[in-house]
């Protein structure tokens, strides 16, 4: 069963699948970013979670690398 990602309220942590949906990439791509230290995660029990701040930092690095700022 697929869970819907609600963007109505700010969240602190996302499941890997949710992070992938938010970034419009595959789950495998998220794991590649984690392995290459481009995306920080935290361990919650036996689960891996992606902090919202890590997603923001990753996107900011992409924007800096592209030479484009926000409009």
PQR file with spaces between the fields and no chain letter, atoms N, CA, C, O and H, PARSE charges and radii, in Angstrom:
ATOM       1  N    UNK     1       0.832   -1.164    0.000 -0.4000 1.5000
ATOM       2  CA   UNK     1       0.000    0.000    0.000 -0.0000 2.0000
ATOM       3  C    UNK     1       0.891    1.247    0.000  0.5500 1.7000
ATOM       4  O    UNK     1       1.801    1.367    0.820 -0.5500 1.4000
ATOM       5  N    UNK     2       0.624    2.165   -0.919 -0.4000 1.5000
ATOM       6  CA   UNK     2       1.406    3.392   -1.040 -0.0000 2.0000
ATOM       7  C    UNK     2       0.853    4.457   -0.103  0.5500 1.7000
ATOM       8  O    UNK     2      -0.353    4.696   -0.055 -0.5500 1.4000
ATOM       9  H    UNK     2      -0.115    2.068   -1.585  0.4000 1.0000
ATOM      10  N    UNK     3       1.750    5.088    0.634 -0.4000 1.5000
ATOM      11  CA   UNK     3       1.341    6.166    1.536 -0.0000 2.0000
ATOM      12  C    UNK     3       1.429    7.494    0.810  0.5500 1.7000
ATOM      13  O    UNK     3       2.322    7.703   -0.011 -0.5500 1.4000
ATOM      14  H    UNK     3       2.730    4.893    0.594  0.4000 1.0000
ATOM      15  N    UNK     4       0.517    8.376    1.105 -0.4000 1.5000
ATOM      16  CA   UNK     4       0.540    9.726    0.546 -0.0000 2.0000
ATOM      17  C    UNK     4       1.454   10.587    1.394  0.5500 1.7000
ATOM      18  O    UNK     4       1.442   10.479    2.620 -0.5500 1.4000
ATOM      19  H    UNK     4      -0.208    8.206    1.772  0.4000 1.0000
ATOM      20  N    UNK     5       2.242   11.436    0.764 -0.4000 1.5000
ATOM      21  CA   UNK     5       3.082   12.384    1.479 -0.0000 2.0000
ATOM      22  C    UNK     5       2.283   13.668    1.628  0.5500 1.7000
ATOM      23  O    UNK     5       1.884   14.282    0.639 -0.5500 1.4000
ATOM      24  H    UNK     5       2.251   11.523   -0.232  0.4000 1.0000
ATOM      25  N    UNK     6       2.056   14.064    2.862 -0.4000 1.5000
ATOM      26  CA   UNK     6       1.316   15.293    3.121 -0.0000 2.0000
ATOM      27  C    UNK     6       2.288   16.446    3.248  0.5500 1.7000
ATOM      28  O    UNK     6       3.200   16.419    4.074 -0.5500 1.4000
ATOM      29  H    UNK     6       2.381   13.565    3.665  0.4000 1.0000
ATOM      30  N    UNK     7       2.084   17.459    2.423 -0.4000 1.5000
ATOM      31  CA   UNK     7       2.941   18.638    2.488 -0.0000 2.0000
ATOM      32  C    UNK     7       2.247   19.779    3.223  0.5500 1.7000
ATOM      33  O    UNK     7       2.726   20.913    3.208 -0.5500 1.4000
ATOM      34  H    UNK     7       1.343   17.480    1.752  0.4000 1.0000
ATOM      35  N    UNK     8       1.122   19.480    3.865 -0.4000 1.5000
ATOM      36  CA   UNK     8       0.350   20.499    4.567 -0.0000 2.0000
ATOM      37  C    UNK     8       1.044   21.007    5.823  0.5500 1.7000
ATOM      38  O    UNK     8       0.884   22.172    6.186 -0.5500 1.4000
ATOM      39  H    UNK     8       0.733   18.559    3.878  0.4000 1.0000
ATOM      40  N    UNK     9       1.789   20.177    6.473 -0.4000 1.5000
ATOM      41  CA   UNK     9       2.439   20.568    7.723 -0.0000 2.0000
ATOM      42  C    UNK     9       3.908   20.180    7.685  0.5500 1.7000
ATOM      43  O    UNK     9       4.279   19.173    7.082 -0.5500 1.4000
ATOM      44  H    UNK     9       1.919   19.231    6.178  0.4000 1.0000
ATOM      45  N    UNK    10       4.720   20.966    8.317 -0.4000 1.5000
ATOM      46  CA   UNK    10       6.156   20.654    8.307 -0.0000 2.0000
ATOM      47  C    UNK    10       6.452   19.392    9.117  0.5500 1.7000
ATOM      48  O    UNK    10       5.898   19.174   10.194 -0.5500 1.4000
ATOM      49  H    UNK    10       4.419   21.784    8.807  0.4000 1.0000
ATOM      50  N    UNK    11       7.326   18.589    8.574 -0.4000 1.5000
ATOM      51  CA   UNK    11       7.765   17.395    9.276 -0.0000 2.0000
ATOM      52  C    UNK    11       9.254   17.482    9.504  0.5500 1.7000
ATOM      53  O    UNK    11       9.968   18.182    8.786 -0.5500 1.4000
ATOM      54  H    UNK    11       7.776   18.766    7.699  0.4000 1.0000
ATOM      55  N    UNK    12       9.707   16.779   10.492 -0.4000 1.5000
ATOM      56  CA   UNK    12      11.119   16.786   10.840 -0.0000 2.0000
ATOM      57  C    UNK    12      11.859   15.648   10.153  0.5500 1.7000
ATOM      58  O    UNK    12      12.986   15.826    9.690 -0.5500 1.4000
ATOM      59  H    UNK    12       9.127   16.210   11.076  0.4000 1.0000
ATOM      60  N    UNK    13      11.232   14.480   10.086 -0.4000 1.5000
ATOM      61  CA   UNK    13      11.870   13.292    9.516 -0.0000 2.0000
ATOM      62  C    UNK    13      10.969   12.655    8.471  0.5500 1.7000
ATOM      63  O    UNK    13       9.744   12.658    8.591 -0.5500 1.4000
ATOM      64  H    UNK    13      10.317   14.335   10.462  0.4000 1.0000
ATOM      65  N    UNK    14      11.613   12.105    7.437 -0.4000 1.5000
ATOM      66  CA   UNK    14      10.891   11.406    6.374 -0.0000 2.0000
ATOM      67  C    UNK    14      11.453   10.013    6.192  0.5500 1.7000
ATOM      68  O    UNK    14      12.648    9.786    6.376 -0.5500 1.4000
ATOM      69  H    UNK    14      12.608   12.102    7.340  0.4000 1.0000
ATOM      70  N    UNK    15      10.579    9.073    5.826 -0.4000 1.5000
ATOM      71  CA   UNK    15      11.045    7.750    5.429 -0.0000 2.0000
ATOM      72  C    UNK    15      11.784    7.902    4.101  0.5500 1.7000
ATOM      73  O    UNK    15      11.568    8.879    3.384 -0.5500 1.4000
ATOM      74  H    UNK    15       9.608    9.257    5.677  0.4000 1.0000
ATOM      75  N    UNK    16      12.638    6.962    3.772 -0.4000 1.5000
ATOM      76  CA   UNK    16      13.412    7.011    2.532 -0.0000 2.0000
ATOM      77  C    UNK    16      12.473    7.145    1.333  0.5500 1.7000
ATOM      78  O    UNK    16      12.738    7.929    0.421 -0.5500 1.4000
ATOM      79  H    UNK    16      12.813    6.169    4.354  0.4000 1.0000
ATOM      80  N    UNK    17      11.396    6.394    1.334 -0.4000 1.5000
ATOM      81  CA   UNK    17      10.442    6.447    0.226 -0.0000 2.0000
ATOM      82  C    UNK    17       9.815    7.833    0.090  0.5500 1.7000
ATOM      83  O    UNK    17       9.603    8.316   -1.023 -0.5500 1.4000
ATOM      84  H    UNK    17      11.181    5.758    2.075  0.4000 1.0000
ATOM      85  N    UNK    18       9.519    8.468    1.219 -0.4000 1.5000
ATOM      86  CA   UNK    18       8.938    9.814    1.201 -0.0000 2.0000
ATOM      87  C    UNK    18       9.950   10.832    0.685  0.5500 1.7000
ATOM      88  O    UNK    18       9.607   11.725   -0.091 -0.5500 1.4000
ATOM      89  H    UNK    18       9.691    8.076    2.123  0.4000 1.0000
ATOM      90  N    UNK    19      11.200   10.689    1.124 -0.4000 1.5000
ATOM      91  CA   UNK    19      12.251   11.595    0.656 -0.0000 2.0000
ATOM      92  C    UNK    19      12.409   11.472   -0.857  0.5500 1.7000
ATOM      93  O    UNK    19      12.587   12.471   -1.552 -0.5500 1.4000
ATOM      94  H    UNK    19      11.478    9.964    1.754  0.4000 1.0000
ATOM      95  N    UNK    20      12.345   10.247   -1.357 -0.4000 1.5000
ATOM      96  CA   UNK    20      12.449   10.023   -2.800 -0.0000 2.0000
ATOM      97  C    UNK    20      11.308   10.719   -3.528  0.5500 1.7000
ATOM      98  O    UNK    20      11.520   11.354   -4.561 -0.5500 1.4000
ATOM      99  H    UNK    20      12.201    9.435   -0.792  0.4000 1.0000
ATOM     100  N    UNK    21      10.112   10.601   -2.995 -0.4000 1.5000
ATOM     101  CA   UNK    21       8.959   11.245   -3.623 -0.0000 2.0000
ATOM     102  C    UNK    21       9.101   12.768   -3.595  0.5500 1.7000
ATOM     103  O    UNK    21       8.795   13.440   -4.581 -0.5500 1.4000
ATOM     104  H    UNK    21       9.939   10.086   -2.156  0.4000 1.0000
ATOM     105  N    UNK    22       9.558   13.304   -2.482 -0.4000 1.5000
ATOM     106  CA   UNK    22       9.725   14.755   -2.365 -0.0000 2.0000
ATOM     107  C    UNK    22      10.760   15.296   -3.350  0.5500 1.7000
ATOM     108  O    UNK    22      10.600   16.395   -3.880 -0.5500 1.4000
ATOM     109  H    UNK    22       9.807   12.758   -1.681  0.4000 1.0000
ATOM     110  N    UNK    23      11.820   14.524   -3.595 -0.4000 1.5000
ATOM     111  CA   UNK    23      12.874   14.958   -4.515 -0.0000 2.0000
ATOM     112  C    UNK    23      12.625   14.496   -5.951  0.5500 1.7000
ATOM     113  O    UNK    23      13.400   14.821   -6.851 -0.5500 1.4000
ATOM     114  H    UNK    23      11.950   13.631   -3.164  0.4000 1.0000
ATOM     115  N    UNK    24      11.560   13.749   -6.167 -0.4000 1.5000
ATOM     116  CA   UNK    24      11.221   13.215   -7.492 -0.0000 2.0000
ATOM     117  C    UNK    24      12.342   12.344   -8.056  0.5500 1.7000
ATOM     118  O    UNK    24      12.707   12.448   -9.227 -0.5500 1.4000
ATOM     119  H    UNK    24      10.930   13.485   -5.436  0.4000 1.0000
ATOM     120  N    UNK    25      12.873   11.486   -7.191 -0.4000 1.5000
ATOM     121  CA   UNK    25      13.897   10.519   -7.597 -0.0000 2.0000
ATOM     122  C    UNK    25      13.476    9.143   -7.093  0.5500 1.7000
ATOM     123  O    UNK    25      12.511    9.014   -6.340 -0.5500 1.4000
ATOM     124  H    UNK    25      12.576   11.402   -6.240  0.4000 1.0000
ATOM     125  N    UNK    26      14.202    8.133   -7.512 -0.4000 1.5000
ATOM     126  CA   UNK    26      13.886    6.772   -7.069 -0.0000 2.0000
ATOM     127  C    UNK    26      14.412    6.522   -5.657  0.5500 1.7000
ATOM     128  O    UNK    26      15.288    7.230   -5.159 -0.5500 1.4000
ATOM     129  H    UNK    26      14.985    8.238   -8.124  0.4000 1.0000
ATOM     130  N    UNK    27      13.852    5.504   -5.042 -0.4000 1.5000
ATOM     131  CA   UNK    27      14.327    5.077   -3.725 -0.0000 2.0000
ATOM     132  C    UNK    27      15.802    4.676   -3.806  0.5500 1.7000
ATOM     133  O    UNK    27      16.583    4.972   -2.902 -0.5500 1.4000
ATOM     134  H    UNK    27      13.141    4.929   -5.447  0.4000 1.0000
ATOM     135  N    UNK    28      16.176    3.999   -4.899 -0.4000 1.5000
ATOM     136  CA   UNK    28      17.576    3.608   -5.069 -0.0000 2.0000
ATOM     137  C    UNK    28      18.490    4.816   -5.132  0.5500 1.7000
ATOM     138  O    UNK    28      19.597    4.787   -4.595 -0.5500 1.4000
ATOM     139  H    UNK    28      15.541    3.758   -5.634  0.4000 1.0000
ATOM     140  N    UNK    29      18.036    5.883   -5.786 -0.4000 1.5000
ATOM     141  CA   UNK    29      18.846    7.102   -5.877 -0.0000 2.0000
ATOM     142  C    UNK    29      19.064    7.707   -4.490  0.5500 1.7000
ATOM     143  O    UNK    29      20.149    8.210   -4.199 -0.5500 1.4000
ATOM     144  H    UNK    29      17.137    5.906   -6.223  0.4000 1.0000
ATOM     145  N    UNK    30      18.045    7.662   -3.639 -0.4000 1.5000
ATOM     146  CA   UNK    30      18.202    8.162   -2.264 -0.0000 2.0000
ATOM     147  C    UNK    30      19.284    7.362   -1.544  0.5500 1.7000
ATOM     148  O    UNK    30      20.134    7.937   -0.864 -0.5500 1.4000
ATOM     149  H    UNK    30      17.164    7.254   -3.875  0.4000 1.0000
ATOM     150  N    UNK    31      19.254    6.038   -1.689 -0.4000 1.5000
ATOM     151  CA   UNK    31      20.276    5.216   -1.039 -0.0000 2.0000
ATOM     152  C    UNK    31      21.668    5.512   -1.609  0.5500 1.7000
ATOM     153  O    UNK    31      22.649    5.477   -0.867 -0.5500 1.4000
ATOM     154  H    UNK    31      18.563    5.571   -2.241  0.4000 1.0000
ATOM     155  N    UNK    32      21.771    5.798   -2.890 -0.4000 1.5000
ATOM     156  CA   UNK    32      23.058    6.197   -3.470 -0.0000 2.0000
ATOM     157  C    UNK    32      23.543    7.502   -2.846  0.5500 1.7000
ATOM     158  O    UNK    32      24.721    7.633   -2.514 -0.5500 1.4000
ATOM     159  H    UNK    32      20.973    5.827   -3.493  0.4000 1.0000
ATOM     160  N    UNK    33      22.645    8.459   -2.687 -0.4000 1.5000
ATOM     161  CA   UNK    33      23.009    9.742   -2.069 -0.0000 2.0000
ATOM     162  C    UNK    33      23.447    9.550   -0.625  0.5500 1.7000
ATOM     163  O    UNK    33      24.364   10.223   -0.155 -0.5500 1.4000
ATOM     164  H    UNK    33      21.688    8.352   -2.956  0.4000 1.0000
ATOM     165  N    UNK    34      22.797    8.637    0.074 -0.4000 1.5000
ATOM     166  CA   UNK    34      23.169    8.340    1.462 -0.0000 2.0000
ATOM     167  C    UNK    34      24.564    7.710    1.504  0.5500 1.7000
ATOM     168  O    UNK    34      25.413    8.125    2.293 -0.5500 1.4000
ATOM     169  H    UNK    34      22.053    8.090   -0.307  0.4000 1.0000
ATOM     170  N    UNK    35      24.796    6.704    0.650 -0.4000 1.5000
ATOM     171  CA   UNK    35      26.104    6.014    0.633 -0.0000 2.0000
ATOM     172  C    UNK    35      27.243    6.957    0.276  0.5500 1.7000
ATOM     173  O    UNK    35      28.360    6.802    0.770 -0.5500 1.4000
ATOM     174  H    UNK    35      24.107    6.367    0.009  0.4000 1.0000
ATOM     175  N    UNK    36      26.963    7.942   -0.588 -0.4000 1.5000
ATOM     176  CA   UNK    36      28.018    8.868   -1.015 -0.0000 2.0000
ATOM     177  C    UNK    36      28.102   10.103   -0.111  0.5500 1.7000
ATOM     178  O    UNK    36      28.781   11.076   -0.441 -0.5500 1.4000
ATOM     179  H    UNK    36      26.056    8.068   -0.990  0.4000 1.0000
ATOM     180  N    UNK    37      27.414   10.055    1.017 -0.4000 1.5000
ATOM     181  CA   UNK    37      27.423   11.148    2.004 -0.0000 2.0000
ATOM     182  C    UNK    37      26.902   12.465    1.451  0.5500 1.7000
ATOM     183  O    UNK    37      27.255   13.530    1.959 -0.5500 1.4000
ATOM     184  H    UNK    37      26.863    9.265    1.285  0.4000 1.0000
ATOM     185  N    UNK    38      26.074   12.411    0.428 -0.4000 1.5000
ATOM     186  CA   UNK    38      25.461   13.628   -0.099 -0.0000 2.0000
ATOM     187  C    UNK    38      24.150   13.942    0.600  0.5500 1.7000
ATOM     188  O    UNK    38      23.642   15.059    0.503 -0.5500 1.4000
ATOM     189  H    UNK    38      25.787   11.547    0.016  0.4000 1.0000
ATOM     190  N    UNK    39      23.599   12.955    1.309 -0.4000 1.5000
ATOM     191  CA   UNK    39      22.341   13.128    2.027 -0.0000 2.0000
ATOM     192  C    UNK    39      22.503   12.489    3.403  0.5500 1.7000
ATOM     193  O    UNK    39      22.757   11.291    3.522 -0.5500 1.4000
ATOM     194  H    UNK    39      24.012   12.048    1.388  0.4000 1.0000
ATOM     195  N    UNK    40      22.352   13.308    4.434 -0.4000 1.5000
ATOM     196  CA   UNK    40      22.509   12.806    5.803 -0.0000 2.0000
ATOM     197  C    UNK    40      21.212   12.158    6.279  0.5500 1.7000
ATOM     198  O    UNK    40      20.113   12.576    5.914 -0.5500 1.4000
ATOM     199  H    UNK    40      22.146   14.282    4.337  0.4000 1.0000
ATOM     200  N    UNK    41      21.374   11.137    7.094 -0.4000 1.5000
ATOM     201  CA   UNK    41      20.224   10.443    7.657 -0.0000 2.0000
ATOM     202  C    UNK    41      20.457   10.196    9.137  0.5500 1.7000
ATOM     203  O    UNK    41      21.563   10.377    9.647 -0.5500 1.4000
ATOM     204  H    UNK    41      22.266   10.797    7.390  0.4000 1.0000
ATOM     205  N    UNK    42      19.404    9.784    9.812 -0.4000 1.5000
ATOM     206  CA   UNK    42      19.498    9.387   11.220 -0.0000 2.0000
ATOM     207  C    UNK    42      18.866    8.017   11.369  0.5500 1.7000
ATOM     208  O    UNK    42      18.010    7.617   10.580 -0.5500 1.4000
ATOM     209  H    UNK    42      18.506    9.637    9.398  0.4000 1.0000
ATOM     210  N    UNK    43      19.303    7.314   12.388 -0.4000 1.5000
ATOM     211  CA   UNK    43      18.752    6.008   12.698 -0.0000 2.0000
ATOM     212  C    UNK    43      17.720    6.189   13.807  0.5500 1.7000
ATOM     213  O    UNK    43      18.017    6.779   14.846 -0.5500 1.4000
ATOM     214  H    UNK    43      19.999    7.640   13.029  0.4000 1.0000
ATOM     215  N    UNK    44      16.514    5.684   13.586 -0.4000 1.5000
ATOM     216  CA   UNK    44      15.455    5.697   14.596 -0.0000 2.0000
ATOM     217  C    UNK    44      15.068    4.240   14.813  0.5500 1.7000
ATOM     218  O    UNK    44      14.327    3.651   14.026 -0.5500 1.4000
ATOM     219  H    UNK    44      16.273    5.205   12.742  0.4000 1.0000
ATOM     220  N    UNK    45      15.583    3.677   15.890 -0.4000 1.5000
ATOM     221  CA   UNK    45      15.393    2.245   16.102 -0.0000 2.0000
ATOM     222  C    UNK    45      16.091    1.490   14.985  0.5500 1.7000
ATOM     223  O    UNK    45      17.292    1.662   14.776 -0.5500 1.4000
ATOM     224  H    UNK    45      16.186    4.155   16.529  0.4000 1.0000
ATOM     225  N    UNK    46      15.358    0.663   14.272 -0.4000 1.5000
ATOM     226  CA   UNK    46      15.950   -0.081   13.155 -0.0000 2.0000
ATOM     227  C    UNK    46      15.670    0.593   11.814  0.5500 1.7000
ATOM     228  O    UNK    46      15.999    0.047   10.761 -0.5500 1.4000
ATOM     229  H    UNK    46      14.383    0.523   14.442  0.4000 1.0000
ATOM     230  N    UNK    47      15.068    1.772   11.853 -0.4000 1.5000
ATOM     231  CA   UNK    47      14.682    2.473   10.623 -0.0000 2.0000
ATOM     232  C    UNK    47      15.608    3.640   10.314  0.5500 1.7000
ATOM     233  O    UNK    47      16.112    4.309   11.216 -0.5500 1.4000
ATOM     234  H    UNK    47      14.801    2.215   12.708  0.4000 1.0000
ATOM     235  N    UNK    48      15.817    3.865    9.051 -0.4000 1.5000
ATOM     236  CA   UNK    48      16.609    4.998    8.574 -0.0000 2.0000
ATOM     237  C    UNK    48      15.633    6.114    8.216  0.5500 1.7000
ATOM     238  O    UNK    48      14.647    5.875    7.521 -0.5500 1.4000
ATOM     239  H    UNK    48      15.407    3.321    8.319  0.4000 1.0000
ATOM     240  N    UNK    49      15.902    7.339    8.689 -0.4000 1.5000
ATOM     241  CA   UNK    49      15.056    8.498    8.395 -0.0000 2.0000
ATOM     242  C    UNK    49      15.904    9.626    7.825  0.5500 1.7000
ATOM     243  O    UNK    49      17.079    9.771    8.162 -0.5500 1.4000
ATOM     244  H    UNK    49      16.704    7.533    9.254  0.4000 1.0000
ATOM     245  N    UNK    50      15.292   10.417    6.962 -0.4000 1.5000
ATOM     246  CA   UNK    50      15.968   11.549    6.337 -0.0000 2.0000
ATOM     247  C    UNK    50      15.403   12.828    6.958  0.5500 1.7000
ATOM     248  O    UNK    50      14.215   13.113    6.805 -0.5500 1.4000
ATOM     249  H    UNK    50      14.337   10.300    6.689  0.4000 1.0000
ATOM     250  N    UNK    51      16.238   13.598    7.654 -0.4000 1.5000
ATOM     251  CA   UNK    51      15.751   14.853    8.223 -0.0000 2.0000
ATOM     252  C    UNK    51      15.364   15.845    7.116  0.5500 1.7000
ATOM     253  O    UNK    51      16.020   15.921    6.078 -0.5500 1.4000
ATOM     254  H    UNK    51      17.203   13.366    7.778  0.4000 1.0000
ATOM     255  N    UNK    52      14.306   16.587    7.356 -0.4000 1.5000
ATOM     256  CA   UNK    52      13.870   17.610    6.396 -0.0000 2.0000
ATOM     257  C    UNK    52      15.009   18.570    6.097  0.5500 1.7000
ATOM     258  O    UNK    52      15.180   18.996    4.955 -0.5500 1.4000
ATOM     259  H    UNK    52      13.773   16.526    8.200  0.4000 1.0000
ATOM     260  N    UNK    53      15.776   18.907    7.099 -0.4000 1.5000
ATOM     261  CA   UNK    53      16.901   19.829    6.922 -0.0000 2.0000
ATOM     262  C    UNK    53      17.931   19.269    5.935  0.5500 1.7000
ATOM     263  O    UNK    53      18.513   20.021    5.152 -0.5500 1.4000
ATOM     264  H    UNK    53      15.636   18.561    8.027  0.4000 1.0000
ATOM     265  N    UNK    54      18.153   17.962    5.971 -0.4000 1.5000
ATOM     266  CA   UNK    54      19.097   17.337    5.039 -0.0000 2.0000
ATOM     267  C    UNK    54      18.608   17.464    3.602  0.5500 1.7000
ATOM     268  O    UNK    54      19.402   17.677    2.686 -0.5500 1.4000
ATOM     269  H    UNK    54      17.681   17.352    6.607  0.4000 1.0000
ATOM     270  N    UNK    55      17.297   17.331    3.410 -0.4000 1.5000
ATOM     271  CA   UNK    55      16.727   17.508    2.072 -0.0000 2.0000
ATOM     272  C    UNK    55      16.935   18.940    1.595  0.5500 1.7000
ATOM     273  O    UNK    55      17.319   19.171    0.449 -0.5500 1.4000
ATOM     274  H    UNK    55      16.652   17.158    4.154  0.4000 1.0000
ATOM     275  N    UNK    56      16.675   19.911    2.493 -0.4000 1.5000
ATOM     276  CA   UNK    56      16.866   21.323    2.147 -0.0000 2.0000
ATOM     277  C    UNK    56      18.323   21.620    1.798  0.5500 1.7000
ATOM     278  O    UNK    56      18.603   22.329    0.832 -0.5500 1.4000
ATOM     279  H    UNK    56      16.363   19.723    3.424  0.4000 1.0000
ATOM     280  N    UNK    57      19.245   21.076    2.586 -0.4000 1.5000
ATOM     281  CA   UNK    57      20.676   21.302    2.340 -0.0000 2.0000
ATOM     282  C    UNK    57      21.108   20.686    1.009  0.5500 1.7000
ATOM     283  O    UNK    57      21.895   21.280    0.271 -0.5500 1.4000
ATOM     284  H    UNK    57      19.017   20.500    3.371  0.4000 1.0000
ATOM     285  N    UNK    58      20.599   19.511    0.711 -0.4000 1.5000
ATOM     286  CA   UNK    58      20.941   18.846   -0.548 -0.0000 2.0000
ATOM     287  C    UNK    58      20.469   19.684   -1.737  0.5500 1.7000
ATOM     288  O    UNK    58      21.226   19.897   -2.683 -0.5500 1.4000
ATOM     289  H    UNK    58      19.960   19.028    1.310  0.4000 1.0000
ATOM     290  N    UNK    59      19.242   20.152   -1.693 -0.4000 1.5000
ATOM     291  CA   UNK    59      18.697   20.972   -2.781 -0.0000 2.0000
ATOM     292  C    UNK    59      19.477   22.282   -2.892  0.5500 1.7000
ATOM     293  O    UNK    59      19.740   22.745   -4.002 -0.5500 1.4000
ATOM     294  H    UNK    59      18.627   19.979   -0.924  0.4000 1.0000
ATOM     295  N    UNK    60      19.847   22.881   -1.772 -0.4000 1.5000
ATOM     296  CA   UNK    60      20.634   24.122   -1.803 -0.0000 2.0000
ATOM     297  C    UNK    60      21.976   23.888   -2.484  0.5500 1.7000
ATOM     298  O    UNK    60      22.434   24.732   -3.254 -0.5500 1.4000
ATOM     299  H    UNK    60      19.634   22.505   -0.870  0.4000 1.0000
ATOM     300  N    UNK    61      22.616   22.739   -2.207 -0.4000 1.5000
ATOM     301  CA   UNK    61      23.886   22.416   -2.875 -0.0000 2.0000
ATOM     302  C    UNK    61      23.684   22.236   -4.376  0.5500 1.7000
ATOM     303  O    UNK    61      24.519   22.662   -5.174 -0.5500 1.4000
ATOM     304  H    UNK    61      22.243   22.053   -1.582  0.4000 1.0000
ATOM     305  N    UNK    62      22.584   21.609   -4.756 -0.4000 1.5000
ATOM     306  CA   UNK    62      22.289   21.451   -6.186 -0.0000 2.0000
ATOM     307  C    UNK    62      22.127   22.817   -6.848  0.5500 1.7000
ATOM     308  O    UNK    62      22.637   23.044   -7.945 -0.5500 1.4000
ATOM     309  H    UNK    62      21.905   21.263   -4.108  0.4000 1.0000
ATOM     310  N    UNK    63      21.427   23.709   -6.191 -0.4000 1.5000
ATOM     311  CA   UNK    63      21.220   25.056   -6.754 -0.0000 2.0000
ATOM     312  C    UNK    63      22.541   25.818   -6.870  0.5500 1.7000
ATOM     313  O    UNK    63      22.786   26.488   -7.873 -0.5500 1.4000
ATOM     314  H    UNK    63      21.012   23.524   -5.300  0.4000 1.0000
ATOM     315  N    UNK    64      23.380   25.717   -5.860 -0.4000 1.5000
ATOM     316  CA   UNK    64      24.684   26.386   -5.926 -0.0000 2.0000
ATOM     317  C    UNK    64      25.525   25.808   -7.058  0.5500 1.7000
ATOM     318  O    UNK    64      26.213   26.544   -7.766 -0.5500 1.4000
ATOM     319  H    UNK    64      23.181   25.172   -5.046  0.4000 1.0000
ATOM     320  N    UNK    65      25.469   24.505   -7.226 -0.4000 1.5000
ATOM     321  CA   UNK    65      26.241   23.833   -8.265 -0.0000 2.0000
ATOM     322  C    UNK    65      25.769   24.155   -9.655  0.5500 1.7000
ATOM     323  O    UNK    65      26.551   24.123  -10.605 -0.5500 1.4000
ATOM     324  H    UNK    65      24.910   23.907   -6.652  0.4000 1.0000
ATOM     325  N    UNK    66      24.479   24.471   -9.786 -0.4000 1.5000
ATOM     326  CA   UNK    66      23.943   24.776  -11.116 -0.0000 2.0000
ATOM     327  C    UNK    66      24.157   26.228  -11.493  0.5500 1.7000
ATOM     328  O    UNK    66      23.933   26.623  -12.637 -0.5500 1.4000
ATOM     329  H    UNK    66      23.844   24.497   -9.014  0.4000 1.0000
ATOM     330  N    UNK    67      24.597   27.030  -10.516 -0.4000 1.5000
ATOM     331  CA   UNK    67      24.803   28.451  -10.773 -0.0000 2.0000
ATOM     332  C    UNK    67      23.513   29.243  -10.811  0.5500 1.7000
ATOM     333  O    UNK    67      23.494   30.406  -11.215 -0.5500 1.4000
ATOM     334  H    UNK    67      24.779   26.709   -9.587  0.4000 1.0000
ATOM     335  N    UNK    68      22.429   28.598  -10.385 -0.4000 1.5000
ATOM     336  CA   UNK    68      21.141   29.267  -10.376 -0.0000 2.0000
ATOM     337  C    UNK    68      20.690   29.493   -8.942  0.5500 1.7000
ATOM     338  O    UNK    68      20.877   28.623   -8.092 -0.5500 1.4000
ATOM     339  H    UNK    68      22.444   27.654  -10.058  0.4000 1.0000
ATOM     340  N    UNK    69      20.121   30.608   -8.674 -0.4000 1.5000
ATOM     341  CA   UNK    69      19.562   30.891   -7.365 -0.0000 2.0000
ATOM     342  C    UNK    69      18.067   30.699   -7.402  0.5500 1.7000
ATOM     343  O    UNK    69      17.502   30.294   -8.418 -0.5500 1.4000
ATOM     344  H    UNK    69      19.970   31.315   -9.365  0.4000 1.0000
ATOM     345  N    UNK    70      17.439   30.988   -6.299 -0.4000 1.5000
ATOM     346  CA   UNK    70      15.985   30.902   -6.248 -0.0000 2.0000
ATOM     347  C    UNK    70      15.395   32.174   -6.807  0.5500 1.7000
ATOM     348  O    UNK    70      16.028   33.230   -6.767 -0.5500 1.4000
ATOM     349  H    UNK    70      17.898   31.317   -5.474  0.4000 1.0000
ATOM     350  N    UNK    71      14.201   32.081   -7.323 -0.4000 1.5000
ATOM     351  CA   UNK    71      13.536   33.263   -7.867 -0.0000 2.0000
ATOM     352  C    UNK    71      12.380   33.660   -7.018  0.5500 1.7000
ATOM     353  O    UNK    71      11.698   34.639   -7.323 -0.5500 1.4000
ATOM     354  H    UNK    71      13.688   31.224   -7.356  0.4000 1.0000
